[in-house]
Amino acid sequence: MTNRQDDAQGQLSRREMAALALGGAAMVAVTGPAAAQTAAQTAATPVQRAPAIEPTRLVSAGETLRPEIVGDVGIVAAGRHYAVAAGIRMLMAGGNATDAGVAAVFAAAVTEISHFGFGGEAPTIIHDVATKKTSVISGQGPAPGLATPDKFAAQGVIPGNGPNGGTIPAVVDAMALALQLNGTMTLDAVMAPAIELADGFVMYNFLAEVFESQQKATSKYKTAYDTYYPGGALPKTGEIFRQPNLARTMRTVADACKAATARGVDRKAAIQAGRDAFYKGDIARRIGAAMEADGGLMRYDDLARYKGKVEAPAMTSVFGYEVCKGGFWSQGPAMLMAMNIAEAAGIGSMVPGSDAYLHTVAAAIKLAFDDRNMFFGDPDFATVPTKGLLSKAYAAERAKLIGPMASLEHRFGNPWAHEGRARTTPAFTPHMLARKGGPSADTTAIEVVDKAGNLFSCTPSSGWLLGGAYIAGDTGVPMSNRLTIFDLDPTSPNVIAPYKRPRTTLSPSMVLKDGAPFLAIGTPGGDNQDQQIMNVLLRVLAFGQPLQAAIEAPRINSNHFHGSFAVKKDEPGVLEIEDRVPADVRAALTARGHKLDVLGPFGVSTGIVAVGVVPGPGTLRGGADVRRERYVMGW
């Protein structure tokens, strides 16, 4: 925030500040007896002077709590400093955005285990400047072959923890695909920082607090407890924390790549050899055996047959920009729909942060995410009206539902009317489950831009500590928690089925301007992810606000629609809002019928990180949220 003073209050110019810094105000020369008399009187009279202003404390219209990082070589933004440092190492070694991004993901898998582990998932979007192509690496593992609704019928809900909480690990496959697609380095090279960190890193306070809070929950799973609490000891801030089993597993992958390179195979084949060491070798056999012994559904064959996909992104054009997301196996297209609806509702003519603006943002999110729950599912298994959902005509139709008052109803649309083909799917109405679910946890995000303008956006998750991590045998690999996102209702497009991807909340984002790279952006936050990215993108794309200022601006978050995890809870009309939104705006939103949940000044559960290219000069910029202790660095 800035504190501006008008001229009548004596605001000093930068030149006057400089004069003060040099030792005082400049004297004006005067001549004659009157001048001498005036000087004598002045000398005899005490002068009340305003206190000097500290010269480096300039008033800036763009002042933020953190500076926007700028450069022309490369910028890495991520969840923790360890991941940023790993990415920077690759850039300094001559690597590109993908090399740096993959290194950062692996480092995060070792050091951000509160939110993400090596056995989780990593949906990724890459923009390649040379080919002018934007590609999505699904990075979301499917359900195991034995995973069917009847396996969870007695529980009434799919657990989020334990041997039956996870989809097939996708991180190694996704990062190998990324390197093969757009990288320049080998798997062993980009894994080097992560392996060093697995050998030992200095425990930081946030993670230490998570370890303390989850010790009892993790004690349910012996292999995880022995890994994270060796000898029952609680990891402490400032101590070296080691994960020897994970380090051994990661070395096996890296060594397989290195050995293949030594045999003379090309870079892509060597990467494949490293990747296969995880999915087709002894690691996979040990994971499968451990899961079976612990009553899980995953087997060696599930890992051996797994192969991730490279896909075209889902896209829409808003405010003169092209926004890219993952496909309808993710929640990503819901943000595209919400942006379309907001644009159709005329949000570009509203005052950012006003009650009309925030009311419109919330309404657009509610409409889009209700449709997410009703229509989205893995397109390899479900028939999804993708054309209708993303059509501008459908967005305009939905925008007409936004009245002056907040709706407390779930208003599902009919995108099939805009699809151009007859509906062939059964009707499904999203609903909350009767059974109590376990806890859901979180995610991280990694964004990289290099000097050429290549962009990398990844949202890694699962293998977290909340609710108790589960580690497969002696591999050191914490397994995914993503199976709980599936539905059990057979009419749902997101019903669980063998080898089907759950409608993941993980949602990396990329923005282009006239086909050229503009921004990579992501955040943790489950169902919040696309809402929070939209909060920021509207300010940047529709109003041209600076990146860091847009990230720090007050946010809202709707809990209206049915959530993705466990019992699919909904809270009709509930709108989380940070208390930096002015009281009169909050009062106006309440008068409109929103049920406000007022949070602290930076209280929304999110942690945006973003990097990109400045149109025109082609220089680079990056920003990181003050929420969640995000990190960004570059030059």
C-alpha positions as CSV (number, residue, x, y, z in Angstrom):
1,M,0.0,0.0,0.0
2,T,1.1,3.6,-0.5
3,N,0.6,6.6,1.7
4,R,0.4,9.6,-0.6
5,Q,0.5,13.2,0.6
6,D,-0.6,16.1,-1.5
7,D,1.6,19.1,-2.0
8,A,-0.2,21.2,0.6
9,Q,0.9,18.7,3.2
10,G,4.5,19.2,2.3
11,Q,5.4,16.1,0.4
12,L,9.0,16.2,-0.6
13,S,10.2,15.5,-4.1
14,R,13.0,13.0,-4.7
15,R,15.3,15.9,-5.4
16,E,14.5,17.4,-2.0
17,M,15.1,14.0,-0.4
18,A,18.5,13.9,-2.1
19,A,19.3,17.3,-0.8
20,L,18.5,16.2,2.7
21,A,20.6,13.2,2.2
22,L,23.6,15.5,1.4
23,G,23.3,17.3,4.7
24,G,20.6,19.9,4.6
25,A,18.5,22.3,2.5
26,A,20.2,24.4,-0.1
27,M,20.5,28.1,0.8
28,V,19.2,30.7,-1.5
29,A,21.6,33.7,-2.0
30,V,20.3,37.1,-1.0
31,T,21.9,40.5,-1.0
32,G,21.5,43.9,0.7
33,P,20.9,45.1,4.3
34,A,17.4,43.7,4.5
35,A,18.8,40.3,3.8
36,A,21.5,40.7,6.5
37,Q,18.9,41.8,9.1
38,T,16.7,38.9,8.1
39,A,19.6,36.5,8.5
40,A,20.5,37.9,12.0
41,Q,16.9,37.5,13.2
42,T,16.8,34.0,11.8
43,A,20.0,33.1,13.6
44,A,18.6,34.4,16.9
45,T,15.2,32.6,16.6
46,P,14.9,28.8,17.2
47,V,13.6,27.1,14.1
48,Q,11.1,24.2,14.2
49,R,12.1,21.8,11.5
50,A,10.2,18.8,10.2
51,P,12.1,15.6,10.9
52,A,14.2,14.5,8.0
53,I,12.8,11.7,5.8
54,E,15.0,8.7,5.5
55,P,16.3,9.2,1.9
56,T,15.9,5.6,0.7
57,R,12.2,5.5,1.8
58,L,10.6,6.7,-1.4
59,V,6.9,6.7,-1.9
60,S,6.1,4.4,-4.8
61,A,2.8,3.8,-6.5
62,G,3.8,0.2,-7.1
63,E,5.0,-0.6,-3.6
64,T,4.4,-4.3,-2.5
65,L,5.4,-6.3,0.5
66,R,7.8,-8.2,-1.8
67,P,9.6,-6.9,-4.8
68,E,8.8,-8.1,-8.3
69,I,11.8,-10.1,-9.5
70,V,13.1,-9.0,-12.9
71,G,15.9,-10.2,-15.2
72,D,16.8,-11.4,-18.7
73,V,18.4,-14.9,-18.0
74,G,15.9,-16.9,-16.0
75,I,13.5,-16.8,-13.1
76,V,12.4,-19.7,-10.9
77,A,9.4,-19.4,-8.5
78,A,8.4,-22.3,-6.2
79,G,7.2,-23.3,-2.8
80,R,10.5,-23.4,-0.8
81,H,14.0,-22.0,-1.3
82,Y,15.4,-25.5,-1.8
83,A,13.3,-26.0,-4.9
84,V,14.2,-22.5,-6.3
85,A,17.9,-23.2,-5.6
86,A,17.8,-26.5,-7.5
87,G,16.2,-24.8,-10.5
88,I,18.7,-21.9,-10.4
89,R,21.5,-24.4,-10.5
90,M,20.3,-25.8,-13.8
91,L,19.9,-22.4,-15.3
92,M,23.5,-21.5,-14.2
93,A,24.7,-24.8,-15.8
94,G,23.2,-23.7,-19.1
95,G,19.9,-25.6,-18.8
96,N,16.5,-24.2,-20.0
97,A,13.2,-23.7,-18.3
98,T,12.2,-27.3,-18.4
99,D,15.6,-28.5,-17.0
100,A,15.2,-26.1,-14.2
101,G,11.6,-26.9,-13.6
102,V,12.2,-30.6,-13.4
103,A,15.1,-30.2,-11.0
104,A,12.9,-28.0,-8.8
105,V,10.1,-30.6,-8.8
106,F,12.4,-33.3,-7.7
107,A,13.9,-31.1,-5.0
108,A,10.4,-30.2,-3.8
109,A,9.5,-33.9,-3.6
110,V,12.3,-34.3,-1.0
111,T,11.9,-31.0,1.0
112,E,8.2,-30.2,0.8
113,I,6.8,-33.5,2.1
114,S,4.2,-31.6,4.1
115,H,2.5,-31.1,0.7
116,F,4.2,-33.3,-1.9
117,G,6.3,-36.5,-2.2
118,F,8.1,-38.6,-4.8
119,G,5.2,-40.9,-5.2
120,G,2.6,-38.2,-6.0
121,E,1.6,-36.5,-9.2
122,A,2.9,-33.6,-11.3
123,P,0.6,-32.1,-14.0
124,T,2.7,-29.8,-16.2
125,I,2.3,-27.3,-19.0
126,I,5.3,-26.4,-21.2
127,H,5.6,-23.7,-23.8
128,D,8.4,-24.3,-26.4
129,V,9.4,-21.0,-28.0
130,A,11.2,-22.8,-30.9
131,T,8.2,-24.7,-32.0
132,K,5.6,-22.2,-30.7
133,K,3.8,-25.1,-29.2
134,T,2.2,-25.4,-25.8
135,S,1.9,-29.0,-24.4
136,V,0.3,-30.5,-21.4
137,I,1.9,-33.5,-19.6
138,S,-1.0,-35.0,-17.7
139,G,1.2,-36.1,-14.8
140,Q,-1.9,-37.5,-13.0
141,G,-1.6,-41.2,-12.3
142,P,-4.7,-43.3,-12.8
143,A,-6.5,-45.6,-10.4
144,P,-4.9,-49.1,-10.0
145,G,-6.4,-52.0,-11.9
146,L,-8.2,-53.4,-8.9
147,A,-9.9,-50.1,-8.0
148,T,-13.6,-50.3,-8.5
149,P,-16.6,-48.8,-6.6
150,D,-17.5,-52.0,-4.8
151,K,-14.1,-52.0,-3.1
152,F,-15.2,-48.9,-1.1
153,A,-18.9,-49.5,-0.8
154,A,-18.8,-50.5,2.8
155,Q,-16.9,-47.4,3.8
156,G,-19.1,-45.1,1.7
157,V,-16.1,-42.9,0.9
158,I,-12.7,-43.4,-0.7
159,P,-9.9,-42.8,1.9
160,G,-7.4,-40.1,1.4
161,N,-4.6,-41.8,3.3
162,G,-3.0,-45.2,3.5
163,P,-2.3,-48.0,1.0
164,N,-5.7,-47.4,-0.7
165,G,-5.5,-43.6,-0.9
166,G,-3.3,-43.3,-3.9
167,T,-3.3,-43.3,-7.7
168,I,-0.3,-44.8,-9.6
169,P,2.8,-42.6,-8.9
170,A,3.3,-40.2,-11.8
171,V,6.1,-37.8,-10.8
172,V,9.0,-39.7,-12.4
173,D,7.2,-40.4,-15.6
174,A,5.9,-36.8,-16.0
175,M,9.3,-35.3,-15.4
176,A,10.9,-37.8,-17.8
177,L,8.4,-36.8,-20.4
178,A,9.1,-33.1,-19.8
179,L,12.8,-33.6,-20.3
180,Q,12.3,-35.6,-23.4
181,L,9.9,-33.1,-24.8
182,N,11.6,-29.8,-24.1
183,G,14.7,-30.3,-21.9
184,T,18.4,-30.3,-22.7
185,M,19.8,-32.3,-19.8
186,T,19.7,-35.9,-18.6
187,L,17.7,-37.3,-15.7
188,D,20.7,-37.9,-13.5
189,A,21.8,-34.2,-14.0
190,V,18.5,-32.7,-12.9
191,M,18.1,-35.1,-10.0
192,A,21.5,-34.3,-8.5
193,P,20.2,-31.5,-6.2
194,A,17.3,-33.6,-5.0
195,I,19.6,-36.6,-4.2
196,E,21.9,-34.3,-2.2
197,L,18.8,-33.0,-0.3
198,A,17.6,-36.6,0.4
199,D,21.0,-37.3,1.9
200,G,20.3,-34.4,4.3
201,F,18.8,-30.9,4.4
202,V,18.4,-28.4,7.2
203,M,14.9,-28.7,8.6
204,Y,12.9,-25.5,8.4
205,N,10.3,-24.3,10.9
206,F,7.1,-24.8,8.9
207,L,7.9,-28.4,8.0
208,A,9.0,-29.1,11.6
209,E,5.6,-27.9,12.8
210,V,3.8,-30.2,10.3
211,F,5.9,-33.1,11.5
212,E,4.9,-32.4,15.1
213,S,1.2,-32.1,14.3
214,Q,1.1,-35.3,12.2
215,Q,3.2,-37.6,14.4
216,K,0.2,-39.5,15.8
217,A,-1.5,-39.8,12.4
218,T,1.7,-41.1,10.8
219,S,2.2,-43.7,13.5
220,K,-0.5,-45.8,11.8
221,Y,2.0,-46.6,9.1
222,K,5.2,-48.2,10.3
223,T,7.4,-47.6,7.3
224,A,6.4,-43.9,7.2
225,Y,6.9,-43.5,10.9
226,D,10.3,-45.0,10.8
227,T,11.2,-42.8,7.9
228,Y,10.0,-39.5,9.3
229,Y,10.4,-40.1,13.0
230,P,13.5,-42.4,13.2
231,G,13.7,-43.9,16.7
232,G,10.5,-42.0,17.5
233,A,12.4,-38.7,17.5
234,L,10.6,-35.6,16.3
235,P,12.6,-33.6,13.6
236,K,13.6,-30.2,14.9
237,T,14.2,-26.9,13.2
238,G,17.8,-26.4,12.3
239,E,18.7,-30.1,12.4
240,I,19.8,-32.1,9.4
241,F,16.9,-34.3,8.2
242,R,17.9,-37.4,6.2
243,Q,15.9,-39.8,4.0
244,P,18.3,-42.6,3.1
245,N,15.8,-45.0,1.6
246,L,14.4,-42.2,-0.7
247,A,18.0,-41.2,-1.6
248,R,18.7,-44.9,-2.6
249,T,15.6,-45.0,-4.8
250,M,16.5,-41.7,-6.5
251,R,20.0,-42.8,-7.1
252,T,18.8,-46.0,-8.7
253,V,16.8,-43.9,-11.2
254,A,19.7,-41.5,-11.8
255,D,22.3,-44.3,-12.2
256,A,20.2,-46.1,-14.7
257,C,20.1,-43.0,-16.9
258,K,23.8,-42.4,-16.4
259,A,24.6,-46.0,-17.3
260,A,22.6,-45.8,-20.5
261,T,24.4,-42.6,-21.5
262,A,27.7,-44.4,-20.9
263,R,26.5,-47.1,-23.3
264,G,26.2,-44.5,-26.0
265,V,22.4,-44.2,-26.3
266,D,21.0,-40.8,-27.0
267,R,19.7,-38.4,-24.4
268,K,16.0,-39.3,-24.7
269,A,16.7,-43.0,-24.6
270,A,18.9,-42.5,-21.5
271,I,16.1,-40.6,-19.8
272,Q,13.7,-43.5,-20.6
273,A,16.1,-46.0,-19.1
274,G,16.1,-44.0,-15.8
275,R,12.3,-43.7,-15.9
276,D,11.9,-47.4,-16.5
277,A,14.1,-48.2,-13.5
278,F,11.3,-46.8,-11.4
279,Y,8.3,-48.3,-13.2
280,K,9.6,-51.7,-14.5
281,G,12.5,-52.7,-12.2
282,D,13.0,-53.6,-8.6
283,I,11.6,-50.4,-7.2
284,A,8.2,-51.1,-8.7
285,R,8.3,-54.7,-7.5
286,R,9.0,-53.6,-4.0
287,I,6.2,-51.0,-4.1
288,G,3.7,-53.5,-5.5
289,A,4.7,-56.1,-2.9
290,A,4.4,-53.6,0.0
291,M,1.0,-52.4,-1.2
292,E,-0.3,-55.9,-1.4
293,A,1.0,-56.8,2.0
294,D,-0.6,-53.8,3.5
295,G,-4.0,-54.5,1.9
296,G,-3.7,-52.0,-0.9
297,L,-5.0,-52.4,-4.4
298,M,-1.9,-51.4,-6.4
299,R,0.3,-54.1,-7.9
300,Y,3.6,-54.2,-9.9
301,D,1.7,-54.6,-13.1
302,D,0.0,-51.2,-12.5
303,L,3.3,-49.5,-12.5
304,A,4.8,-51.5,-15.3
305,R,2.0,-50.7,-17.7
306,Y,1.7,-47.0,-16.7
307,K,2.6,-44.4,-19.3
308,G,1.7,-40.7,-19.0
309,K,0.3,-38.6,-21.9
310,V,1.3,-35.5,-23.7
311,E,-1.8,-33.6,-24.8
312,A,-3.0,-30.3,-26.3
313,P,-4.2,-27.9,-23.7
314,A,-7.7,-26.8,-23.1
315,M,-7.8,-23.1,-24.1
316,T,-9.9,-19.9,-24.2
317,S,-9.2,-16.4,-25.2
318,V,-10.1,-13.6,-22.8
319,F,-9.2,-9.9,-22.6
320,G,-6.9,-10.4,-25.6
321,Y,-4.9,-13.3,-24.1
322,E,-4.9,-17.0,-24.6
323,V,-5.2,-19.0,-21.4
324,C,-4.1,-22.7,-21.4
325,K,-5.0,-25.4,-18.8
326,G,-5.0,-29.1,-18.5
327,G,-7.9,-31.2,-20.0
328,F,-11.2,-32.2,-18.5
329,W,-9.5,-34.9,-16.4
330,S,-8.6,-31.9,-14.3
331,Q,-10.5,-29.0,-12.8
332,G,-8.5,-26.6,-15.0
333,P,-11.2,-25.9,-17.6
334,A,-13.5,-24.6,-14.9
335,M,-11.3,-21.6,-14.6
336,L,-11.5,-21.0,-18.3
337,M,-15.3,-21.2,-18.0
338,A,-15.3,-18.8,-15.1
339,M,-13.1,-16.3,-17.0
340,N,-15.4,-16.6,-20.0
341,I,-18.5,-15.9,-17.8
342,A,-16.9,-13.0,-16.0
343,E,-15.9,-11.4,-19.3
344,A,-19.4,-11.9,-20.7
345,A,-20.8,-10.3,-17.5
346,G,-18.8,-7.1,-18.2
347,I,-16.2,-7.4,-15.5
348,G,-13.7,-5.5,-17.6
349,S,-15.7,-2.3,-17.0
350,M,-15.9,-2.7,-13.2
351,V,-13.6,-1.4,-10.5
352,P,-11.3,-4.1,-9.2
353,G,-12.1,-4.9,-5.6
354,S,-15.5,-3.2,-5.6
355,D,-18.5,-5.1,-4.4
356,A,-19.9,-5.4,-7.9
357,Y,-16.6,-6.8,-9.1
358,L,-16.2,-9.3,-6.3
359,H,-19.9,-10.3,-6.6
360,T,-19.4,-11.0,-10.3
361,V,-16.1,-13.0,-9.7
362,A,-17.8,-15.1,-7.0
363,A,-20.9,-15.8,-9.2
364,A,-18.8,-16.8,-12.2
365,I,-16.8,-19.2,-10.0
366,K,-20.0,-20.8,-8.6
367,L,-21.5,-21.3,-12.0
368,A,-18.4,-22.8,-13.5
369,F,-17.5,-25.1,-10.6
370,D,-21.1,-26.5,-10.3
371,D,-20.6,-27.5,-13.9
372,R,-17.2,-28.9,-13.1
373,N,-18.8,-31.3,-10.6
374,M,-21.6,-32.3,-12.9
375,F,-19.8,-32.8,-16.2
376,F,-16.0,-33.2,-15.8
377,G,-14.3,-36.6,-15.9
378,D,-11.4,-38.4,-17.6
379,P,-12.3,-38.1,-21.4
380,D,-10.7,-41.5,-22.0
381,F,-13.6,-42.9,-20.0
382,A,-16.4,-40.2,-19.8
383,T,-18.2,-38.4,-22.5
384,V,-17.7,-34.7,-21.7
385,P,-19.3,-31.8,-23.6
386,T,-16.0,-30.0,-24.0
387,K,-17.0,-27.8,-26.9
388,G,-20.2,-26.6,-25.2
389,L,-18.6,-26.0,-21.8
390,L,-15.9,-23.7,-23.3
391,S,-18.2,-22.0,-25.9
392,K,-18.6,-18.2,-25.6
393,A,-22.3,-18.6,-26.3
394,Y,-22.6,-20.9,-23.2
395,A,-20.6,-18.4,-21.1
396,A,-23.0,-15.6,-22.2
397,E,-26.0,-17.7,-21.3
398,R,-24.5,-18.4,-17.9
399,A,-23.6,-14.8,-17.3
400,K,-27.2,-13.8,-17.6
401,L,-27.9,-15.7,-14.4
402,I,-25.8,-13.2,-12.4
403,G,-28.2,-10.9,-10.8
404,P,-27.7,-8.3,-8.0
405,M,-28.1,-10.9,-5.3
406,A,-26.0,-14.0,-4.5
407,S,-27.6,-17.3,-5.4
408,L,-27.6,-19.9,-2.7
409,E,-28.6,-22.6,-5.2
410,H,-26.5,-25.0,-7.2
411,R,-27.3,-23.9,-10.8
412,F,-26.1,-26.5,-13.2
413,G,-26.2,-25.6,-16.9
414,N,-26.9,-27.4,-20.1
415,P,-23.7,-27.3,-22.2
416,W,-25.0,-30.0,-24.4
417,A,-27.2,-27.4,-26.1
418,H,-24.0,-25.8,-27.3
419,E,-22.2,-29.0,-28.1
420,G,-23.5,-29.8,-31.6
421,R,-24.3,-33.4,-30.7
422,A,-26.9,-35.3,-28.7
423,R,-26.3,-36.1,-25.1
424,T,-25.4,-39.7,-24.5
425,T,-24.6,-39.6,-20.8
426,P,-26.8,-40.3,-17.8
427,A,-27.9,-37.4,-15.6
428,F,-25.7,-36.9,-12.5
429,T,-26.4,-34.5,-9.7
430,P,-23.4,-33.7,-7.4
431,H,-24.1,-34.3,-3.8
432,M,-22.4,-34.6,-0.4
433,L,-21.7,-38.1,1.0
434,A,-23.2,-39.2,4.2
435,R,-20.1,-40.9,5.6
436,K,-17.4,-38.9,7.3
437,G,-14.2,-38.5,5.3
438,G,-10.6,-38.1,6.4
439,P,-8.5,-35.0,6.0
440,S,-7.4,-33.6,2.7
441,A,-4.1,-31.8,2.3
442,D,-2.2,-29.7,-0.1
443,T,0.1,-29.1,-3.0
444,T,3.0,-26.9,-4.2
445,A,3.7,-25.1,-7.5
446,I,6.7,-24.5,-9.6
447,E,7.0,-21.9,-12.4
448,V,10.1,-21.2,-14.6
449,V,11.0,-18.9,-17.5
450,D,14.3,-18.8,-19.3
451,K,16.1,-16.3,-21.4
452,A,14.5,-17.6,-24.6
453,G,11.0,-17.2,-23.1
454,N,10.4,-21.0,-22.7
455,L,7.8,-21.5,-19.9
456,F,7.3,-24.3,-17.4
457,S,4.4,-24.6,-15.1
458,C,3.9,-27.6,-12.8
459,T,1.6,-28.2,-9.8
460,P,3.0,-31.3,-7.9
461,S,1.0,-32.9,-5.1
462,S,0.3,-35.9,-2.9
463,G,2.5,-38.0,-0.8
464,W,1.8,-35.5,1.9
465,L,2.0,-35.8,5.7
466,L,-1.5,-34.5,6.7
467,G,-3.6,-37.4,7.9
468,G,-0.5,-39.7,8.0
469,A,1.9,-40.4,5.1
470,Y,2.0,-43.9,3.7
471,I,5.4,-45.1,2.4
472,A,5.6,-48.3,0.3
473,G,8.0,-50.7,2.0
474,D,11.7,-49.7,2.2
475,T,11.6,-47.6,-0.9
476,G,11.3,-44.3,0.9
477,V,8.5,-43.3,-1.5
478,P,5.4,-41.6,0.0
479,M,2.4,-42.7,-2.0
480,S,-0.3,-40.6,-3.6
481,N,-3.5,-39.4,-1.8
482,R,-5.5,-38.6,-5.0
483,L,-7.9,-41.6,-5.2
484,T,-10.3,-39.8,-2.8
485,I,-11.3,-37.3,-5.5
486,F,-13.2,-40.0,-7.5
487,D,-16.9,-40.4,-7.1
488,L,-18.6,-43.7,-6.1
489,D,-21.9,-42.8,-7.8
490,P,-22.1,-44.8,-11.1
491,T,-23.8,-42.0,-13.0
492,S,-20.9,-39.6,-12.3
493,P,-18.4,-38.9,-15.2
494,N,-15.8,-39.0,-12.4
495,V,-16.8,-42.4,-11.0
496,I,-13.8,-44.6,-10.1
497,A,-12.7,-47.2,-12.6
498,P,-9.4,-49.1,-13.2
499,Y,-6.8,-47.0,-15.0
500,K,-8.9,-43.9,-15.0
501,R,-7.6,-40.5,-14.0
502,P,-9.5,-38.7,-11.1
503,R,-10.7,-35.2,-11.9
504,T,-7.7,-33.8,-10.2
505,T,-7.7,-30.3,-8.6
506,L,-4.0,-29.9,-9.7
507,S,-4.1,-27.0,-12.2
508,P,-1.0,-25.5,-13.7
509,S,-1.7,-22.5,-15.9
510,M,-0.1,-20.7,-18.9
511,V,-1.0,-17.5,-20.6
512,L,0.1,-16.5,-24.1
513,K,-0.2,-13.1,-25.9
514,D,-0.7,-13.4,-29.6
515,G,0.8,-16.9,-29.4
516,A,3.9,-15.7,-27.6
517,P,4.8,-16.6,-24.0
518,F,3.4,-14.3,-21.4
519,L,2.9,-16.0,-18.0
520,A,3.2,-19.3,-16.1
521,I,1.3,-19.3,-12.9
522,G,0.2,-21.8,-10.2
523,T,-0.7,-22.3,-6.6
524,P,-1.4,-25.0,-4.0
525,G,-4.9,-25.1,-2.5
526,G,-7.1,-28.0,-3.8
527,D,-10.4,-26.6,-4.9
528,N,-9.1,-23.1,-4.3
529,Q,-6.4,-23.3,-7.0
530,D,-8.2,-22.1,-10.0
531,Q,-10.2,-19.6,-8.0
532,Q,-7.0,-18.0,-6.7
533,I,-5.3,-18.0,-10.1
534,M,-8.4,-16.3,-11.5
535,N,-8.2,-13.6,-8.8
536,V,-4.7,-12.7,-10.0
537,L,-5.2,-13.2,-13.7
538,L,-8.2,-10.9,-13.8
539,R,-6.1,-8.1,-12.4
540,V,-3.2,-8.7,-14.8
541,L,-5.1,-9.5,-18.0
542,A,-8.2,-7.3,-17.7
543,F,-6.6,-4.3,-15.9
544,G,-2.9,-4.5,-16.6
545,Q,-1.9,-4.5,-13.0
546,P,1.7,-5.3,-12.0
547,L,2.3,-9.0,-11.3
548,Q,3.4,-8.8,-7.7
549,A,0.7,-6.2,-6.9
550,A,-1.9,-8.5,-8.4
551,I,-0.6,-11.4,-6.3
552,E,-0.7,-9.4,-3.1
553,A,-4.2,-7.9,-3.7
554,P,-7.0,-9.0,-1.4
555,R,-8.7,-12.2,-2.4
556,I,-12.0,-14.0,-2.2
557,N,-12.7,-17.8,-2.3
558,S,-16.0,-19.5,-2.7
559,N,-17.0,-22.6,-0.8
560,H,-20.4,-22.7,-2.4
561,F,-19.9,-25.7,-4.7
562,H,-19.3,-29.4,-3.7
563,G,-15.6,-29.9,-2.9
564,S,-13.4,-32.5,-4.6
565,F,-12.2,-34.4,-1.5
566,A,-13.6,-37.1,0.8
567,V,-17.4,-36.4,1.4
568,K,-17.7,-33.6,-1.3
569,K,-18.9,-31.0,1.2
570,D,-20.6,-27.9,0.0
571,E,-21.4,-24.6,1.8
572,P,-24.0,-22.7,-0.3
573,G,-23.3,-19.0,-0.5
574,V,-20.2,-19.0,1.8
575,L,-17.5,-16.7,0.5
576,E,-14.1,-16.5,2.2
577,I,-12.8,-12.9,2.1
578,E,-9.7,-11.3,3.4
579,D,-10.2,-8.5,5.9
580,R,-8.1,-6.1,3.8
581,V,-11.2,-5.8,1.6
582,P,-12.7,-2.5,2.9
583,A,-15.5,-2.8,5.5
584,D,-18.0,-1.0,3.3
585,V,-17.4,-3.4,0.4
586,R,-17.8,-6.4,2.8
587,A,-21.1,-4.8,4.1
588,A,-22.3,-4.4,0.5
589,L,-21.5,-8.1,-0.3
590,T,-23.4,-9.2,2.8
591,A,-26.3,-7.1,1.7
592,R,-26.2,-8.9,-1.6
593,G,-26.7,-12.2,0.2
594,H,-23.1,-13.6,0.4
595,K,-22.3,-15.4,3.6
596,L,-18.9,-13.9,4.4
597,D,-16.2,-15.8,6.2
598,V,-13.8,-13.0,7.1
599,L,-10.2,-14.2,7.2
600,G,-7.0,-12.4,8.2
601,P,-5.2,-10.0,5.9
602,F,-3.6,-12.7,3.9
603,G,-5.7,-15.5,5.1
604,V,-7.0,-17.3,2.0
605,S,-5.4,-20.7,1.7
606,T,-3.2,-20.2,-1.3
607,G,0.4,-19.5,-2.4
608,I,0.6,-18.1,-5.9
609,V,3.9,-18.2,-7.8
610,A,4.2,-16.8,-11.3
611,V,6.9,-15.9,-13.9
612,G,6.7,-14.6,-17.4
613,V,7.9,-12.4,-20.3
614,V,7.2,-8.7,-20.5
615,P,5.7,-7.9,-23.9
616,G,7.8,-5.5,-25.9
617,P,11.3,-5.6,-24.3
618,G,11.1,-9.4,-23.9
619,T,12.6,-9.2,-20.4
620,L,11.6,-11.5,-17.6
621,R,9.6,-11.0,-14.4
622,G,8.4,-13.1,-11.5
623,G,6.3,-12.8,-8.3
624,A,5.7,-14.9,-5.2
625,D,2.9,-14.8,-2.7
626,V,3.4,-13.6,0.8
627,R,0.8,-16.2,1.7
628,R,2.5,-19.6,2.4
629,E,6.1,-18.3,2.4
630,R,6.5,-18.7,-1.4
631,Y,9.9,-18.0,-3.0
632,V,11.2,-16.5,-6.3
633,M,14.6,-15.7,-7.6
634,G,16.3,-15.0,-10.9
635,W,18.5,-12.6,-12.8
